[in-house]
Structure formats: C-alpha cells, structure tokens
Amino acid sequence: MATSDTFPVVELRRVSKHYQLGDSRIDALRQVSLAIRPGEFIAVWGPSGSGKSTLCNLVGMLDTPSSGHVLFDGVDVGTLSDNQRSTARNRNIGFVFQNFNLVPVLSALENVMLPLQVGQASGRTARAAAARRLEEVGLASHMAHRPARMSGGQQQRVAIARALIGSPVLVVADEPTANLDSTNALRVIALMREISHAEGTAFVFSTHDERLLERVDRRLRMHDGILTEEPGASHPAVPVPPPVPAAQVASW
C-alpha cells in the first residue's frame, strides 16, 4: 500500500465538470480534490449519475475538466495536446472494461498484444510481453484461444493482462467483477491486489460490488458530483479461495 508521502500518480485539484444538455446544465463533478499514489487500491462507488464514471474518465485522461486541474505525474493534463494525452495514456494507463472489450476474432495472446502494437512495438517484443502477462494471470495454456472458447473469468484475466501489458503506473477498471460469480470475483480481486503490491501499480475501480468494496484500501463515495472518502479495508491481507491447481484453470 502507498504511504501518504509518496508523490501522487494522479492529482485532482478543485476539479469540476459540467455538461450542457439543451438548456440544462448537468454538474457531474463539483470541486473535487483527490490524490492517487503508487500502489493504492481504490474503489469509487455511488448511485447511477453520481459522477463516478466522470471521475474515472478524468483520472484516466479520457476527458478534461471544465475547471480545476488534473495532474499526471506532476504535469497538468490541460496543457497537453490531444496527441500528447493519447500518448501519455497509452504508455502509463491500463483500462479494464466491464464487458472486457476483447476482439472476438483474435486469440488471447493477440488481444493482449494490441496496446503495444498500437504503440509501435515490434511484433516480437509485443508477443513476448503478452505471453509473460498471460502466464502471470494463469493462462499460459490458453494463449491461442479466442474469447468465445473462454469462460467469463478467463476473459476477465485476459482483459487484466491486456491492461498491464505496458507496465502502467495506473489501471482504471469499470465494474471489473460485475459479471463474475463470487469465487472468480475473489480470485480476480486477489490477482489485481497482488499485482498492485508487487509492481506498485495504482488501481482505481468504478464499482457497486460489495465484494470489491470490502477489499480496497480506500473507498471514495460519489453523490451528486461530490466526493466523500470512507474507511477502506483495515489491512491488505484478504481472505481468498486457495490457488487453483493448473489442471482446473480451464474452469474459470
């Protein structure tokens, strides 16, 4: 877990975000300040329309604020061009989407390779890195499988491997456990926490899942665009199911 004196990966300083819908103005975020440090395991939760997706989009440099400042590694994102933000995002941030967003005609290995290939890495480099990440998530024997031949838990682990392919400093995940049963959800949470502690990767989750909310270090509640911090897990040790024997990995 990060300590309070660690330099933030992302910092929001009095950030507000509003949208104009016809004659109506929607205030999605109101004067939000937040610092996210290396290795932190954070959940953002709240009702639909509370602003949690907007907050995650700003943290992940997918959007810019209406006012205030978003700093990534000390650099004000608002001073960067679209191309500079895109490059910084691809190099430093991984994304895990609720519905996985795997390309159905590509194998697990090819899906994980994609971010590096977009970044102009050689095929050999991308393939070696993707194979290593898939081995780390327990899918060494499934590299040639397409998404349709994999279970929900396996597809989720492919999505995690893809998010981690560039060794990002931050992973932003949208409801990463929503489509998983309890056993597989706990395994995925344990896997992400292990990576967070081992590599210092910060994880930020948008979630309603109590299984995840009970196992994060920080809980950030959004309500009507206002951020409130709540206590997280009392310690990083989390009871999870025992490791799955290699012979059984195909079942999840």
N, C-alpha and C positions, 0 to 999 in steps of 0.2 A: 504494500500500500504506500502511496506517496505521502510525504511529510509536508507540513504547511510551509516550509521554507524552500521547497522545490520550485523552480521557475515554471510558470504555467505554460502548458502546450497551447491552450486557447484561453483568452480572457475577454469577457464582455463587460464593457463599461457603460452603464446607464443606457442600455440599448432599448429602443422602441421600434416596433414595426407595425405599420398600418396598411390596409388595402382599401381601395375605393371601389365600391360596387354601386354603380349608378350614382345616386345622390347620397348614398350611405357610406360612412367611413367605419371600417372594422379595425379596432385596435387589437392586434393579435399579441403583441408584447408591449409591456408598459415599464419602462425604466428598469430593465433587468441588468443586474451586475452579477458576474459569475467567473470564477477561475477554475480551470480544469488542469490538473497536474499529471505528470507521467505516472502510469501505473494505477490510476484511480479507476474504480469500478462503480459507475454511477447510473442510476435509473431516473428517468424523467417520466412522471405519471400525472394523470388528471383526466377529467371527462373530455369527450369529443368537443373540439372547438375551444379548448382551454389555452392553446398556444404551444403545446409540447412539440408538435411537428415543425412549427415555425422556428422554435428554439433550436431543434436539432439541425434544421436546414442552415441556420446561421452558424452554428458550431462547425458544421461540415463544409462551410464555404460554398454551399449551393445557392445561397441568397445573400443579399446585403441589407443592412438595417436602414430604416427611414431616418433614424437619428441615433447618436451614440457611436461607439467604436467597438469593432471586433478585431482583436489582435491575435495573430497566429505566430507563435514563436517570437513574440515581441514586435511583429510587423503589422501595421494597420492594414487590414484587408481592403479597406476602402480606397487605399492609394494604389492598388494593383489593377492592371487592366484585366479584361475577361480572360485573355490568353494566359496571363501570369497566374491568375487564380486557378484556372484549369490545370496548369502545370503543377502548381503547388499542391492542389487537391489530389492529383493522380500520384504524386510522389510521397505524400505524407499521410493520406487518409484512406482508410478502407471502409466499405459500406456493406452491411448485411441487410437485405430486404426481406420483408415479411413473407413474400411469396417466392423467395430465393432468386428469381430472375435469371435462372440458368438457361443457356441457349440449348434448346432440345436436340438439335442436330449435331452437337458437339459432345465429345466424351468428357468425363470428369476432368481429365488432365488438360484438355483443350480449353474447357471453361475457366480453369484456374490460371492458365497461361495468359488469358486475354489482357488483363491490365498491363502486364509487362510488354506485351506486343504493341499495345496502344502507345506505350512509352518508348517504342522503337528499340527494345531489347532484341538481341539476336534470338533466333528460334532455339538454339542450343541452350542459351542462358535461361530463357523462359521455361523450357521443358525441364531443366534440372531443378530450378527453383520450385516449379509446380509439383514435381514428383516429391520433393522434400516436404513441402507443406502437406500434401495428401498423406504421406507416411506419418506425419505428426498427428493428424486427426484420425488415424487408424484406417485409412482407405487405400493402402498400398495395393491391395488385391482388386480394387475396383476402378483403377485409373482409366481403363478402356470402356467402362460402362457409360452409356448415355443416361440422362436423368430419368427417363421412363423405366429403366431397369433398376432404379434405386428406391429405397424407402424414403419416407419423409425425413427421418433422422439422418440418413446418409446424404440426402440432398442438402440439408442444412449444414452438414460438416463440409461439403464441397463449397458452399457459399462462404463459410468461415475461412476455409483455406484460400479462396479467391480474395477475400478481404485482406488477408495477411500476406499475400504474395510479395508485395513490395516492402515488407517490414515497416509498416506505417507506425507513426507515433500515436495515432488516434484511430479508433474504429467506432463508427456510428451505426447502430443497429436498430431497425424498426421492428418491434414485436418479434424478436428472434425465436421465441419459444411458443408463440401462439398456436402453431399448427402441430405441436408435438405432445405426445402423452407424457405423463408425469415422469416416468423412468427416463425417457430420452431427453426430456427437458432438463432434468437434473444433470445428466451426463454432459449436455451441451454447455450448461452454465459452468460446470466444473472445468470443462475444457477451456472455455474462454477465461475463467479466472486464473487457471494455471498459466496460460499464455501471458496474461496481464502481469502476473508476478514474475515470471521468468524473463520477459523481454521488456518490461517497463511500459507496455502499451496501455494507453488510457482507453477505456470502453465507456461509451455513453449509449444507454438504451432508452428508446421510447417504448413504454410497455404499460399494460394493465394487469400483467400476470403476477399474482401474489407469490408464486414460486420464485420468481426472479427478484421481486421487491424485497423478499425476506433475506436475500443473499448478496446484496450490494453493500458497498461501503458508505455510499451517500444516496439519499432519496430526495429528489427535487420535485416538489408538487407545483403544478401549474393550475391556476384558476383565474379565468378572465384576464389572461395575459400577465398575471402577477406571479412571481416566483417565490416560493417558500421552501426552506430547507428543513427536512425532518431527519431524525436519527436513522442511520443505516444499521447494518449488521454489527453486532458488538465485537466480533472478531472475524478474521478472514477464513478461519477453518470452517468448512461447510460439510455437514454430513451428506454424502452422495452414495449412490449404489457402488458396489465394488467393481473394479475393472472387468471388462467383458473379455473372455477368452477369445483368441483370434478366430477360433472355429465358429464363434457365434456372432462375429461382427456383421455378417450379412443381414442379420435380423433387425438392425436398427440404423 
